[in-house]
Amino acid sequence: MKTYLLPFIPLLSLLAQASTPNIVLIMADDFGQGDVGRQHTERTGQPALAPTPTLDALADSGMWFTDAHSPTALCSPSRYAVMTGNYNYRSYAPWGVWGTFRPTAITEDDATLGTVAQETGYTTGFVGKWHLGGDFYQKNSDKFYRGDDRGDTPLNVEMNEWIAFGPQDLGFDYDYTLPTGVQGPIYVAFENGKWAPFNENSKLIHYDKNTAKDPFFISDKGPGTGDSEWDAYEINKILAEKATGFIKRSAQTKEPFFLCYWSPAVHIPHTPPVELEGRKIRGTTPTHHTDMNRVIDWEVEQIVTALKTSGAYENTLIMFTSDNGGLSDGRAAQAGHFSNGGLVRGTKNHAHEGGHLVPLIVSWPGVIPAGSRSDALINGTDILATIAEITGYQIKNKQAQDSYSFLPLLKGDDFEARDEVMLQAGANNELMLRQGDWKLIMQSDHKLTKMEPIALFNLANNPDEKEKGNLILNPEYASKVKSMRAHYISVRNNLNRTVPLSQ
């Protein structure tokens, strides 16, 4: 492991560390490293065509991580891994729980971000996209509905109440939740486990291109149950309002608070509002996709402003990251915007770096020196153990088994970084093992019954993973490939913890 010796932190920092901080975790959807304006300019030398001044300022005020990764290159499985601190192979659905009505992959033995904070005295809130399954009754029945969440006919499911395994059962005192984000189906919001109508005219209907307020709101995922007033142009504004409301209420109490804010931006369908608080948004960047980059920046701005106006900002740790790498957008690229930063191969869903190399910004006034940078290897699973160490939660043996706290790095203490991480790609079922600078990509199948090496890269010499740098084609590296594959299989098969219980 690589050891980091960090600079002396002044007395102000030590005083700040003595009080329990509020924590805000913001996770964007399909937002790459290059989607942060400051980073795009640094990596490409070109001006940001989709400016993100709030995220830039947040990064300038805290620590920017250059080697942070989402657990997978795809949405749903990453959310399981971030929420629990477990690698996906520990889940009954390692490739993700895509249906609203599928059993959640989170078990009663697992810690979650919510339970970690809640059990240590925090007021907890979840706002945003879930995509982790849940329990709803069939209509006129006490049996759970386990059918598909999409279809051409109305579903036989009772949507007025989320019965179990939503945020309210996994450690969150308050929630305003979109079961599948903006893309549906379903096209319904819930607040504290109850259907939250968009307005007084809302009805639960079969939501398709004939009944939707705008047919564009029906994504490529298809029709399903929906709120008759569902308006994808308004969703991000509503979510920001719910988040800032939670902050303002919580800041009036003596208890610290934890907000988990998982925005659906910038996932398709791209529905930027015409303006936000008088600020023109739609049509101000090369594409509606990049317009949504401005929307997520506005959401972060609302949260930061609420923290400052409520007097909570100076004692709040803010993390910002993404569930996977950025989207492929040919028109934006032609104009000069590159979601992956322009220097790495791959985008969302891919095993290459652009699929899972994500922004990670951590701001903590008085503790993290402004303008800090770190090249420590970080995985999204590590967020839970970091929050656990901050809050004083004692992780149990079967909890957060792949979560490595990077709190010492944030506090300026000596830090021995992880040197290994196991990752997944997306629909093509590829697996990745990172050991130091070495990265092995293996082709699997959906049942994980085979793991055939297809690419080996040394990221120190080939950070963009150009095809000509694929060392698996060189017999000289055959033993390296063999040992890395054997190690990966061994770790997966023994199911032991991959990080010490007490770090």
C-alpha positions as CSV (number, residue, x, y, z in Angstrom):
1,M,0.0,0.0,0.0
2,K,1.1,3.6,-0.6
3,T,1.5,5.7,2.5
4,Y,0.6,9.4,2.4
5,L,2.3,11.8,4.7
6,L,0.2,14.9,4.9
7,P,1.0,18.5,6.0
8,F,0.5,19.7,9.6
9,I,-3.1,20.9,10.2
10,P,-3.5,24.1,12.3
11,L,-5.2,24.5,15.6
12,L,-8.5,25.7,13.9
13,S,-8.6,22.3,12.2
14,L,-8.2,20.4,15.5
15,L,-11.0,22.4,17.1
16,A,-13.3,21.6,14.1
17,Q,-12.5,18.0,14.4
18,A,-13.6,18.0,18.0
19,S,-17.2,18.6,17.1
20,T,-19.3,16.0,15.2
21,P,-19.8,17.3,11.7
22,N,-23.0,17.2,9.6
23,I,-22.5,15.1,6.5
24,V,-23.9,15.6,3.0
25,L,-23.2,13.0,0.4
26,I,-24.2,14.1,-3.1
27,M,-24.1,11.5,-5.9
28,A,-24.8,12.5,-9.5
29,D,-26.0,10.1,-12.2
30,D,-23.8,9.4,-15.3
31,F,-21.5,12.4,-14.5
32,G,-17.9,12.0,-15.5
33,Q,-14.7,13.6,-14.3
34,G,-14.7,15.9,-17.3
35,D,-18.2,17.1,-16.5
36,V,-16.7,19.1,-13.7
37,G,-15.8,22.4,-15.4
38,R,-12.5,22.9,-13.6
39,Q,-11.3,19.4,-14.3
40,H,-12.3,19.6,-18.0
41,T,-10.2,22.6,-18.5
42,E,-7.3,21.1,-16.7
43,R,-7.4,17.8,-18.6
44,T,-8.2,19.1,-22.0
45,G,-6.8,22.6,-22.0
46,Q,-10.1,23.8,-23.4
47,P,-12.7,26.0,-21.7
48,A,-15.7,24.3,-20.0
49,L,-18.6,24.5,-22.4
50,A,-20.9,23.4,-19.6
51,P,-19.7,25.5,-16.6
52,T,-20.0,24.2,-13.1
53,P,-18.9,27.1,-10.9
54,T,-20.4,25.6,-7.7
55,L,-18.6,22.3,-8.1
56,D,-15.4,24.1,-9.1
57,A,-15.6,26.2,-5.9
58,L,-16.3,23.1,-3.8
59,A,-13.2,21.4,-5.2
60,D,-11.1,24.5,-4.7
61,S,-12.3,24.6,-1.0
62,G,-11.4,21.0,-0.3
63,M,-9.8,17.9,-1.7
64,W,-10.0,16.6,-5.3
65,F,-9.3,12.9,-5.9
66,T,-7.7,12.0,-9.2
67,D,-8.0,8.2,-8.8
68,A,-11.5,7.7,-7.5
69,H,-13.8,5.0,-9.0
70,S,-17.4,4.0,-8.9
71,P,-17.8,0.3,-7.8
72,T,-19.3,-0.4,-11.3
73,A,-19.6,1.4,-14.6
74,L,-23.4,1.2,-14.3
75,C,-26.0,2.8,-12.1
76,S,-28.0,0.2,-10.0
77,P,-25.1,-2.1,-9.0
78,S,-23.0,1.0,-8.0
79,R,-25.8,2.2,-5.7
80,Y,-25.9,-1.1,-3.8
81,A,-22.1,-1.0,-3.3
82,V,-22.0,2.6,-2.2
83,M,-25.1,2.1,0.2
84,T,-23.6,-1.0,1.9
85,G,-19.8,-0.8,1.4
86,N,-19.9,-4.3,-0.2
87,Y,-18.6,-5.4,-3.6
88,N,-21.4,-6.5,-5.9
89,Y,-20.5,-10.2,-5.9
90,R,-21.9,-10.4,-2.3
91,S,-25.4,-9.5,-3.7
92,Y,-28.0,-11.9,-5.0
93,A,-28.1,-9.6,-8.0
94,P,-24.5,-8.6,-8.8
95,W,-25.4,-6.8,-12.0
96,G,-28.1,-4.7,-10.2
97,V,-31.7,-4.6,-9.0
98,W,-33.2,-2.8,-12.0
99,G,-36.9,-3.3,-11.2
100,T,-38.9,-1.1,-8.8
101,F,-40.6,-4.2,-7.4
102,R,-37.7,-6.6,-7.2
103,P,-36.5,-7.7,-3.7
104,T,-33.7,-5.4,-2.6
105,A,-30.2,-6.8,-2.5
106,I,-29.6,-5.2,0.9
107,T,-30.0,-7.7,3.8
108,E,-30.8,-7.2,7.4
109,D,-27.2,-8.0,8.3
110,D,-25.9,-5.1,6.2
111,A,-25.0,-1.7,7.4
112,T,-26.3,1.1,5.2
113,L,-25.2,4.7,4.9
114,G,-28.5,5.5,6.7
115,T,-28.2,3.1,9.6
116,V,-24.6,4.1,10.2
117,A,-25.6,7.7,10.7
118,Q,-28.9,7.0,12.4
119,E,-27.5,4.7,15.0
120,T,-24.9,7.2,16.1
121,G,-27.4,10.0,16.8
122,Y,-27.7,11.7,13.4
123,T,-31.0,12.9,11.9
124,T,-30.9,11.2,8.5
125,G,-32.5,12.1,5.2
126,F,-32.5,10.6,1.7
127,V,-33.6,12.6,-1.4
128,G,-33.4,11.4,-5.0
129,K,-33.0,8.3,-7.1
130,W,-33.1,4.9,-5.4
131,H,-32.9,2.0,-7.9
132,L,-32.4,-0.6,-5.1
133,G,-35.8,-2.4,-5.4
134,G,-38.5,-2.6,-2.7
135,D,-41.7,-4.1,-1.5
136,F,-45.2,-3.1,-2.7
137,Y,-48.4,-5.0,-2.4
138,Q,-50.4,-6.4,-5.2
139,K,-53.7,-4.7,-5.6
140,N,-56.3,-6.0,-3.1
141,S,-53.8,-8.3,-1.6
142,D,-51.2,-8.6,1.2
143,K,-48.8,-10.3,-1.1
144,F,-45.9,-8.4,-2.6
145,Y,-45.9,-7.6,-6.3
146,R,-42.9,-9.1,-8.0
147,G,-43.8,-8.4,-11.7
148,D,-42.1,-6.2,-14.2
149,D,-42.3,-2.4,-13.6
150,R,-43.1,-1.7,-17.2
151,G,-45.7,-2.8,-19.7
152,D,-48.3,-1.8,-22.2
153,T,-51.2,-2.4,-19.7
154,P,-51.8,-1.2,-16.1
155,L,-49.9,-3.0,-13.5
156,N,-51.5,-5.1,-10.8
157,V,-49.7,-3.2,-8.0
158,E,-50.8,-0.8,-5.2
159,M,-48.7,2.3,-5.5
160,N,-50.1,4.5,-2.7
161,E,-47.6,3.0,-0.2
162,W,-44.1,1.7,-0.2
163,I,-44.4,-1.2,2.3
164,A,-40.8,-2.1,3.0
165,F,-37.1,-1.9,2.0
166,G,-37.3,1.7,0.9
167,P,-35.2,4.4,2.5
168,Q,-37.6,4.5,5.5
169,D,-36.5,0.9,6.5
170,L,-32.8,1.4,5.8
171,G,-31.9,4.1,8.2
172,F,-33.5,7.3,6.9
173,D,-35.7,9.4,9.1
174,Y,-37.0,11.4,6.2
175,D,-37.1,10.6,2.5
176,Y,-38.3,11.9,-0.8
177,T,-37.6,9.2,-3.3
178,L,-37.9,8.4,-7.0
179,P,-37.7,4.6,-7.2
180,T,-35.9,4.7,-10.6
181,G,-35.0,8.3,-11.0
182,V,-36.1,10.3,-14.0
183,Q,-36.0,7.5,-16.5
184,G,-38.8,5.3,-15.1
185,P,-40.6,3.3,-15.1
186,I,-42.2,3.9,-12.6
187,Y,-43.0,7.7,-12.9
188,V,-44.0,8.3,-9.3
189,A,-42.4,10.0,-6.2
190,F,-42.7,8.9,-2.6
191,E,-42.3,10.9,0.6
192,N,-41.8,8.9,3.8
193,G,-43.1,5.8,2.2
194,K,-46.3,7.3,0.8
195,W,-47.1,8.4,-2.7
196,A,-46.3,12.1,-3.1
197,P,-48.6,13.6,-5.7
198,F,-47.0,16.2,-7.9
199,N,-49.9,18.5,-7.4
200,E,-53.6,18.6,-6.4
201,N,-54.6,17.3,-9.9
202,S,-52.4,14.2,-9.7
203,K,-53.8,10.7,-10.2
204,L,-52.0,7.3,-10.5
205,I,-52.4,6.2,-14.1
206,H,-50.9,3.9,-16.7
207,Y,-48.3,6.4,-17.9
208,D,-47.4,6.0,-21.6
209,K,-46.9,8.2,-24.6
210,N,-50.6,8.7,-24.9
211,T,-51.2,9.8,-21.3
212,A,-48.0,11.6,-20.4
213,K,-47.9,15.4,-20.2
214,D,-45.0,15.2,-22.6
215,P,-44.2,11.9,-24.6
216,F,-40.5,12.7,-24.2
217,F,-40.8,11.9,-20.5
218,I,-41.3,8.2,-21.4
219,S,-37.7,7.0,-21.6
220,D,-36.4,4.1,-23.6
221,K,-37.2,2.0,-20.5
222,G,-40.9,2.2,-21.5
223,P,-44.3,2.9,-19.9
224,G,-45.5,2.0,-16.5
225,T,-47.4,3.3,-13.5
226,G,-47.1,7.1,-13.2
227,D,-48.3,10.3,-11.7
228,S,-50.6,12.0,-14.2
229,E,-48.8,15.3,-13.5
230,W,-45.2,13.9,-13.7
231,D,-43.0,16.6,-15.2
232,A,-39.4,15.7,-15.8
233,Y,-38.5,19.3,-16.3
234,E,-39.4,20.0,-12.7
235,I,-38.0,17.0,-11.0
236,N,-34.5,18.4,-10.1
237,K,-36.1,21.6,-8.7
238,I,-38.4,19.6,-6.5
239,L,-35.6,17.4,-5.3
240,A,-33.4,20.4,-4.4
241,E,-36.3,22.0,-2.6
242,K,-36.8,18.8,-0.5
243,A,-33.1,18.6,0.3
244,T,-32.8,22.2,1.4
245,G,-36.0,21.8,3.5
246,F,-34.4,18.9,5.3
247,I,-31.2,20.9,5.9
248,K,-33.1,23.9,7.3
249,R,-35.2,21.8,9.6
250,S,-32.3,19.7,10.8
251,A,-30.1,22.7,11.4
252,Q,-32.5,23.9,14.0
253,T,-32.0,20.9,16.2
254,K,-29.0,20.0,18.4
255,E,-28.4,16.7,16.6
256,P,-26.0,16.4,13.7
257,F,-27.6,15.5,10.4
258,F,-26.7,13.3,7.4
259,L,-28.2,14.0,4.0
260,C,-27.9,11.4,1.2
261,Y,-28.7,13.3,-2.0
262,W,-28.7,11.1,-5.1
263,S,-29.6,13.3,-8.1
264,P,-31.0,11.7,-11.3
265,A,-29.0,14.3,-13.3
266,V,-27.6,13.8,-15.9
267,H,-29.3,10.5,-16.8
268,I,-31.6,10.4,-19.9
269,P,-34.1,11.6,-20.8
270,H,-32.3,15.0,-20.7
271,T,-34.9,17.5,-19.6
272,P,-33.3,20.8,-18.7
273,P,-35.7,23.4,-17.5
274,V,-35.8,26.6,-19.5
275,E,-34.4,28.5,-16.5
276,L,-33.7,28.1,-12.9
277,E,-34.3,31.1,-10.6
278,G,-34.2,33.4,-13.6
279,R,-31.0,31.8,-14.9
280,K,-31.3,30.5,-18.4
281,I,-30.4,26.8,-18.7
282,R,-31.9,25.1,-21.7
283,G,-29.9,25.6,-24.9
284,T,-27.0,27.3,-23.2
285,T,-24.5,24.5,-23.8
286,P,-23.8,22.2,-26.9
287,T,-26.6,19.7,-26.0
288,H,-29.4,19.1,-23.6
289,H,-27.1,16.5,-22.0
290,T,-24.6,19.2,-21.1
291,D,-27.4,21.6,-20.1
292,M,-28.1,19.0,-17.4
293,N,-24.5,19.4,-16.1
294,R,-25.5,23.0,-15.3
295,V,-28.6,21.6,-13.5
296,I,-26.7,19.3,-11.2
297,D,-24.3,22.2,-10.4
298,W,-27.4,24.3,-9.5
299,E,-28.7,21.6,-7.2
300,V,-25.3,21.5,-5.4
301,E,-25.5,25.3,-5.2
302,Q,-28.9,25.1,-3.5
303,I,-27.6,22.6,-0.9
304,V,-24.5,24.7,-0.2
305,T,-26.5,27.9,0.1
306,A,-29.0,26.2,2.5
307,L,-26.0,25.0,4.7
308,K,-24.6,28.6,4.8
309,T,-27.9,30.4,5.5
310,S,-28.8,27.9,8.2
311,G,-25.4,28.3,9.9
312,A,-24.4,24.7,9.3
313,Y,-21.8,25.0,6.6
314,E,-18.7,25.5,8.7
315,N,-19.4,22.2,10.5
316,T,-20.4,20.1,7.5
317,L,-18.5,17.6,5.5
318,I,-19.6,17.5,1.9
319,M,-18.8,14.7,-0.5
320,F,-19.7,14.8,-4.2
321,T,-19.3,11.9,-6.6
322,S,-21.0,9.9,-9.4
323,D,-22.5,6.5,-9.7
324,N,-20.4,5.8,-12.8
325,G,-18.5,7.5,-15.6
326,G,-19.9,10.1,-18.0
327,L,-22.1,9.6,-21.0
328,S,-21.0,9.3,-24.6
329,D,-22.2,12.4,-26.5
330,G,-21.0,12.8,-30.0
331,R,-22.4,16.3,-30.6
332,A,-20.9,17.6,-27.4
333,A,-17.5,16.1,-28.2
334,Q,-17.6,17.7,-31.7
335,A,-18.1,21.0,-29.9
336,G,-15.3,20.3,-27.5
337,H,-16.9,18.8,-24.4
338,F,-15.6,15.5,-23.2
339,S,-17.4,13.9,-20.2
340,N,-14.5,11.5,-19.5
341,G,-12.0,14.4,-19.4
342,G,-10.7,13.7,-22.9
343,L,-7.7,11.7,-21.8
344,V,-9.1,8.3,-20.9
345,R,-10.8,5.6,-23.0
346,G,-14.4,4.6,-22.4
347,T,-17.6,6.1,-21.0
348,K,-20.5,4.8,-18.9
349,N,-21.0,1.0,-19.1
350,H,-17.4,0.3,-20.2
351,A,-14.6,-1.5,-18.5
352,H,-12.1,1.1,-19.6
353,E,-11.3,4.0,-17.2
354,G,-13.9,6.4,-18.6
355,G,-16.6,4.0,-17.4
356,H,-15.7,4.1,-13.7
357,L,-13.2,6.9,-13.1
358,V,-15.4,9.5,-11.4
359,P,-15.2,12.8,-9.7
360,L,-14.7,12.8,-6.0
361,I,-14.7,16.1,-4.1
362,V,-14.6,16.3,-0.3
363,S,-15.0,19.6,1.4
364,W,-14.7,20.1,5.2
365,P,-14.1,23.6,6.4
366,G,-11.3,23.9,8.9
367,V,-10.2,20.3,8.4
368,I,-9.3,19.8,4.8
369,P,-6.9,22.5,3.5
370,A,-8.3,24.4,0.5
371,G,-6.9,23.3,-2.9
372,S,-5.9,19.8,-1.7
373,R,-5.4,17.0,-4.1
374,S,-4.9,13.2,-3.7
375,D,-3.9,10.5,-6.1
376,A,-4.9,7.8,-3.5
377,L,-6.9,4.9,-5.0
378,I,-10.5,5.2,-3.7
379,N,-13.6,3.1,-4.4
380,G,-17.2,4.1,-3.9
381,T,-17.5,1.3,-1.4
382,D,-15.1,3.3,0.8
383,I,-17.6,6.0,1.6
384,L,-19.5,4.0,4.2
385,A,-16.4,3.1,6.3
386,T,-15.3,6.7,6.1
387,I,-18.7,8.0,7.4
388,A,-18.7,5.2,10.0
389,E,-15.3,6.4,11.4
390,I,-16.5,10.0,11.4
391,T,-19.7,9.2,13.3
392,G,-18.1,6.6,15.6
393,Y,-20.1,3.6,14.3
394,Q,-18.5,0.2,15.0
395,I,-18.7,-1.9,11.8
396,K,-19.5,-5.5,12.5
397,N,-17.8,-8.4,10.8
398,K,-20.5,-9.0,8.1
399,Q,-20.9,-5.3,7.4
400,A,-19.2,-3.1,4.8
401,Q,-16.8,-5.9,4.0
402,D,-15.1,-4.0,1.2
403,S,-15.1,-0.5,2.6
404,Y,-11.8,1.2,3.5
405,S,-12.0,4.4,5.4
406,F,-10.1,7.3,4.0
407,L,-10.8,9.6,7.0
408,P,-7.1,9.8,8.0
409,L,-6.4,11.3,4.6
410,L,-9.1,13.9,5.0
411,K,-7.8,14.8,8.5
412,G,-4.2,15.2,7.5
413,D,-3.0,12.0,9.3
414,D,-0.6,9.5,7.8
415,F,-2.7,7.3,5.5
416,E,-1.9,3.9,3.9
417,A,-4.0,3.8,0.8
418,R,-5.6,0.7,-0.6
419,D,-3.6,-0.8,-3.5
420,E,-6.3,-3.1,-4.8
421,V,-9.9,-2.8,-6.0
422,M,-12.4,-5.1,-7.7
423,L,-14.7,-3.4,-10.2
424,Q,-17.4,-4.3,-12.7
425,A,-18.4,-2.9,-16.1
426,G,-22.0,-3.0,-17.4
427,A,-24.2,-4.8,-19.8
428,N,-21.3,-6.8,-21.3
429,N,-20.5,-8.4,-17.9
430,E,-16.8,-7.5,-17.8
431,L,-14.9,-7.6,-14.6
432,M,-11.8,-5.7,-13.5
433,L,-9.1,-6.1,-11.0
434,R,-6.8,-3.2,-10.1
435,Q,-3.6,-3.9,-8.3
436,G,-1.4,-0.8,-7.9
437,D,-0.9,0.5,-11.5
438,W,-2.0,-2.8,-13.0
439,K,-5.5,-3.4,-14.3
440,L,-6.8,-6.7,-15.7
441,I,-10.1,-6.8,-17.6
442,M,-11.9,-10.2,-17.8
443,Q,-14.9,-11.3,-19.8
444,S,-17.5,-13.0,-17.6
445,D,-21.1,-14.0,-18.2
446,H,-24.2,-13.0,-16.3
447,K,-23.9,-16.0,-14.0
448,L,-20.2,-15.3,-13.3
449,T,-19.3,-18.9,-14.4
450,K,-16.3,-17.8,-16.5
451,M,-13.6,-15.2,-16.1
452,E,-11.5,-15.0,-19.2
453,P,-8.7,-12.3,-19.4
454,I,-9.1,-10.0,-22.4
455,A,-6.9,-7.0,-21.5
456,L,-4.0,-6.0,-19.2
457,F,-2.9,-2.4,-18.8
458,N,-0.2,-0.7,-16.8
459,L,-1.9,2.6,-16.0
460,A,1.4,4.3,-15.1
461,N,2.6,3.9,-18.6
462,N,-0.8,3.9,-20.4
463,P,-3.4,5.9,-18.4
464,D,-5.7,6.2,-21.4
465,E,-5.7,2.4,-22.1
466,K,-5.0,2.7,-25.8
467,E,-5.5,-0.6,-27.5
468,K,-1.9,-0.9,-28.6
469,G,-1.0,-0.9,-24.9
470,N,-3.0,-4.1,-24.2
471,L,-0.2,-6.1,-22.6
472,I,-2.2,-9.4,-22.7
473,L,-1.1,-9.7,-26.2
474,N,2.5,-9.9,-25.0
475,P,3.7,-13.4,-23.8
476,E,6.1,-11.6,-21.4
477,Y,3.1,-10.8,-19.2
478,A,1.4,-14.2,-19.2
479,S,2.4,-14.9,-15.6
480,K,1.1,-11.6,-14.5
481,V,-2.3,-12.2,-16.1
482,K,-2.4,-15.7,-14.6
483,S,-1.7,-14.6,-11.1
484,M,-4.1,-11.7,-11.2
485,R,-6.9,-13.9,-12.5
486,A,-6.2,-16.5,-9.8
487,H,-6.2,-13.9,-7.1
488,Y,-9.5,-12.4,-8.3
489,I,-11.2,-15.8,-8.3
490,S,-9.7,-16.7,-4.9
491,V,-11.0,-13.5,-3.3
492,R,-14.5,-13.9,-4.8
493,N,-14.8,-17.5,-3.8
494,N,-13.7,-17.3,-0.2
495,L,-16.1,-14.4,0.5
496,N,-14.0,-13.1,3.3
497,R,-13.6,-9.4,4.1
498,T,-11.2,-7.7,1.8
499,V,-10.5,-4.9,4.3
500,P,-9.6,-5.3,8.0
501,L,-12.5,-5.0,10.4
502,S,-10.6,-2.5,12.5
503,Q,-8.5,-0.2,10.3
